[in-house]
Amino acid sequence: MFQGKVVLVTGAARGIGRAIAEAFAHEGALLVLCDWSAEGAEVAKQLGGLFVYADIAQPYGRERLIHEALRQWGAVHVLVNNAAISAPGSALRVKLEEWARVLEVNLTAPMHLSALAAREMAKAGGGSIVNLASVQGLFAEQNNAAYTASKGGLINLTRSLALDLAPLNVRVNAVAPGAIATESLLQALELSEAPEQTRADWEDLHALRRLGKPEEVAQAVLFLASERASFITGAILPVDGGMTASFGMAGRPV
């Protein structure tokens, strides 16, 4: 499905980003994987892709990612803006430097990378951009002001980019995952005071009464990036097990 297509994935060292990279590799993509963790180099080696060690919070890091992709493969066809960070805290408590860093990585970097990549996609006849938003961009969460603001911004940025880049034949969509069983989430649950109950509470947020799998998010990204979604742009696809279908605990029986 992506044989010979150059696919860039940010935040590809672990979790959802790694699952996305693996899914594209399975479909024959030429991978360019970016992360600020050296673990990404091993992932790229396993998948036969190029690893670019870069901090996308910096404009130079974003420009370098595109430059290295062109130097290695000569084109860009798909961009997946997956990299994200958080800084827990209410609007009353979050430090301004933390707020700025979250928005730089989660919102400004996808905007800048999309603009850089779209110019190259246009030269190749078109392309696709998929942003990793979150259900926390669709509704607010207490004590997480920076992250929810950044993901809410990314959702509307996705729509704006879809309009701006349509003349270049570049489609832009987003997925909004619910709680996904990544290594970091599972570790956090295990470190809670009551791990089993905490996990059950998280699972009850979803109508399907379980956590999502990184591979399930990856398949949604694959679809939106593919020609099977050729008439889809500006869409936000929840991959949340029914979480956003409910006002409360979506999976708890009545």
C-alpha positions, 0 to 999 in steps of 0.5 A: 500500500505504501511501497516506495512512499517516503513516510516521516514519523515523529516521536517514533522511539516507543509507544504509538509512534513505534507502532505507527512506524512498524505498520508503515514498514509492513506496507513497504514504506521508506521510513524516516523516524525522528525522536530525541531518544536514541532508542529511535535508532534501534527502531529504525535499524530494525525496520530498515529506515533512517533515524534522525536525532532531532529536537522538534521543539527547535526550528532547526530540528524540524528543518533538519528532519525534512533535509535528511529525508530528502537527502536519503530518499529524495521526496516526502509523501506522508508526514505523521506528527506524533511527537508530544509532551505534557506538563501536568498542572492547572492554569494557575500552577503550570509554569510559563516555560513548561506551557511554552515547551508543550505548545512548541512541541505539540502545536507549533512543531506540527504546523511548521513541519506540515508547511515544510513537508507540504512543499515537498509533497506538492513536488511529488504530486501530493501527499498526506499528513496525519496529526496525533491529537487526543480525546483531551483535545475534544474535551477539557481535563482538570489540571492538564491545561497545557496539554489539553490546550495544545491538542485542542489547537492541533485539532483546529490546526488540522482543519486549517491545514486541510483547507490551506493545503488542498490546492497542493493535493495534500490531505490533512487529518487527525486521529484522537486516541483515548487511553492507549496501553503504551509502556508509559501509561502501564507503568503509571498505572502500576505505580498508583496506590491501587493499580488494579482499581486504577486500571479498571477506572481507566477502562470504564471510561471507554464503552468497550471497557478496555484500554486501546492498543498502539496497533489500533491507533496505527491502523487508523493512521495508516487508513487516513494516510492511504489512498483508501481515504482519498476523499477525506481531509479535515477529519478528526477520527476518535480512536477511543473505544467509545469514550467520547460517545458518553458524558461519563464512565462510558463502559460502566453498566447501568 
